[in-house]
Amino acid sequence: MLEIDRLSFSYARGTSSKAAGRHGALGPSCDVSAVSADSAVGNGRPLLLDQLNLSVASGELLAVLGPNGVGKSTLLKLIAGLLPCKQGRIGIDTTDLNALSRRERAQRIAYLPQMTEIASVTVFEAVLLGRLPHLGLQPSERDLAMVETMLCDLGLAPLSGRRVSRLSGGELQKVVIARALVQEPRLLLLDEPVNHLDLRNQIAVLRSIQALTRAHALITLVVLHDLNLALRFADRFLLLGPHAAVTTGCMEALASEAVGAAYGITVIRGEVGGLPVMVPVVSAAS
């Protein structure tokens, strides 16, 4: 069980190139920090989220949704320990994540950011790097077998010996997802994992993530912009709006009114071929 209690965090706008380098995935002029509600108000920093409470059970896939700039990526970075948690508590199975060493955290959490750079190694070697938190002096037969299985599961086996520098953007994205999965995490954090994939591979990758989440009792948080993919593959939803969580819960919680409030647009929810869909309504004048 992932438990988040009374978590609050904010951001400060800036133009520092150094800050942009640290947090490039969040935009070139955005310096992100986790601060208490009191200091946020005192420093004039608007709260992205205030007093967030959330529980996610093992075997559940939670879709983190919302418009740009509401703190979706920041939330994942806080959970991953890449930003300090100064107000609130984040724990897995009664263990406070702030009390863990970096290696202990890496053994429990796999984090995939929006943008990832990999050295020019082979696909097999790149995925094997996901076993680093568990490796001894050298990879075991189990480590190698896990990599081979994951490459097969994600359709990467034919590319096993190819250098990652020769992969397409979509193929590279599947490699970094495979690397995160072989880490054997309790908690899997994926920030827009299918952003660079075509429609067929988006469905294939999310289906694999859903199946592995259930088979291995993972706790999976996925940031998505495609509401229809979220409706199709997620068990539960966290919908963020300006300064607050608009709604959390199961399918019923993602009502048209809540989505409209978060995105500032009218949407209609229905079904096509037995699958739930969300359609934005845009007037001719828009």
N, C-alpha and C positions, 0 to 999 in steps of 0.2 A: 504494500500500500504506500503510495506517495501521498504525503500530507503537507499542505501549505497553510500556515496559520498567520493571519493578520499581516500579510506581506504588503509593504508599500514601497514604491520607488518612483524616481523622477528622472528628468534629464536636463541638461543645460546646453543651449545652442552656442556654437563657437565656430571659428574659422581656422583653427590651428591645423596645419598640415600634419603635425605629430599626432593630434587626436584623431584626425581622419585616418591615419595609417593604422591606429589601434582598433578602430571600429569601422573599418571600411564598409562592411556589409550593411551598416545602418545608414549610410549616406556620407558624402564627403564633408559635411559641416556639422556633424552631430556627435557630441561628446557625451557618453552615457555613463551615469553613475547611480548606484543604489544608495539612497539616503533616507533618513527618518522623515516622517511627516513634519515634525517640528522644524528640522533644519531646512527642509524643502521650502516651507513657507517663509522662513527667515531669510533664505538666500534668493527668494523670488523665483524659484524653480517650480514649474507646474508639475503636479503629481501625474504620472502616467496611470498608476493604479494605487488605490488607497484601501488598505485592509482587505486584501484578497484572501479568501479561504477556499481551499480546493482539496478534494480527495479523489485519487484515481486508484482503482484496484488492479491487482495483478491480472493479466490477460485482457486488459482493456486498452483500446486505442482512442485517445482523446485528440480531437481536432481543435487546434487553437486558431480562431478566426477573428477577423476584424479588419478595418481599413488601415492604410499605411500610417505609421507614426503613433500607434496606440500602445506599443510596448510588447508585441508578440516575441520578437527576437530577444529583447532585453530580458523577458521572463525566462526564456530558455537559458540564456547566459548566466542568470542568477542561480538557476537550479544546477547548472553545470559547474558552478564555482568560478567562472571566469570574471564575474563581478562580485564584489563583496555584498553580503546580505546584512544590512545594518538595522533593519527593522523587520521583525517577523521571524518565523522558523520554517525551515524546509527539511523534511525527514523522509527516510525510506525505512519501513518496517521498524519503527520506533528509534531508528538511528538518526541523530542530528547530523546532516551532511557537513555542517561547519566544523564538526569535531573530527572529521576524517583527514588523513594525510592525502597528498596528491595521488599517490599510487593506489591507496584504498578507494578513493573516489573513482579513479579510472577503472578499477575492477568492477564497479557497480554501475557506472554511467558511461554511455557512448553518446557523443554529441557530434552532429553533422551540421556545420554552419552553411550559410547560403553559398559561400565561395570557398573553395578548397584548392590549395596548390599541392602537388605531389612531385617528388623528385623523379627524374627519368629512370625509373626502374620498370621491371616487367609487371604486368597485371597481377600475376601470382604473388610477386614480392610485395606489391602495394597492398594487397588484401591481407597478406601475412602480417603486415605491420599492425593490424588490429589486434593481434595476439600479444603484443608487447607487454601489457600489464600482467600477463600470466606466464611469460616465457622464463625458462631457466637459462642455462648457459647456451643452449641451442634449441631450435624447434623440435618438439616431440612428434611422433607419428600421429598422435591425435590432433596436434596443431595443423599439420599438413593435410590431414584428412578433412578437417573442418573447412579449410580454405577450398579444397577441391569440391566439397559438397556445395558450398555457397556459390562458387563460380557456376556450377551446374544449375542451381536453383534460379539464378538470375540471368541465365543464358550467356554467361561470359566465358565458358570453358573453351570455345574456339579461339578466344583472344588471350589465353593464359600466358603465352610466351611473348606477346607483343609489348613493346614499350608504351607506357602510358602517354608519352609525348606524341604518339601516332594515333591516338584515339580521337573520335569525335567528341563533342561536348556532352552528348547524351550517353555515350559509352563511358566516359570518365565519371559522370554522375553515378552510374550504376556501380562502378568500381568503389567509389568512396562509401556508397551505401553498404556494399558487401563488406568493406573493411570495418564499418561500424557494427555490423551484425555479428561478425566472427569474434568480436570482443566479448561476447557472452554477457552483456550487461543485464542488470535488473531493470534499469531505466534507460530507455532509448529516446533521445531528443533529436528530432529531425526538423531543420528549418528549411522549408520549401524544397523537399527532396526531389520533387518531380518537375521542378521549374524548367529544366532544359530538355525534357524528354518529349517525344511525340506522343500522340494520344494513345497508341497501342502500348507503348512502354510505360506511360503513366499508369495505366490500369494494371499492367503486369507487375510493376514494382510495388504499387500499393497493395495489390493482392498478396504478394509475397510478404510484405511487412505485416499485413493483417494476419496471415496464416502463422507466421513466426511468433507474433505477439501472443496468439492463443496457444500455440503448441508449447512454447517455452515459458508461459506465464509472465511475459514481460509487461512492464508499464511503459506505454509508448505515447509520447506527445509529438504531434506533427503540426507544424505551421503550414497552412494551405490558404491559397487565395481562391481556388476553384471550389465554390460552395457545393457544386454537384458531386465532385469527387469526395468531398467531406461527407455528404449525405450518404454516399454509396458505401464508404469503407469504415467510417468512424463509429464507435459504440457510444461515445459521449462527446459533448461539445463545450468549449469555453469561448464565448463570443465577447470580444472586448470592444468597448467604445471609448470615447474621450473621457478619461479620468475614472472609469469604472468598468467592471464586468457587467455587460448588459444581461447575460444569462449564462447559466451553466446547467448541464443536465443531459438527458437522453434526447432522442429524436423529437419528442413532443416539445422540448424546450426551444427548439430552433424554429419558432413560428415566424410567419411573415412580418408581424409587427416588430418583433425583436430584431430581426435582420434589418428591417427598414430603419429602425432607430439607430442602429450601429453605423450603417453606411450612408444614411441620409438620402435614401432612394426607396421608391415603392417597389416591392417585389411580390410575386405571386408564387405560392408553393403548390405543386401538384404531383402527378405521376405520369410517367411515360413508360410503357412496357413493363409496368409493375415496379419501376424504380422511382424513388422520390427525386424531384427536380425543383430548382429554384430559378425563376425567370424574372429578370429586372424589367420594369415597365418604364419606358422612356417615351415621353410625349414628343410630338413632332417639333415643338418649340425648343426642346432641350438640346 
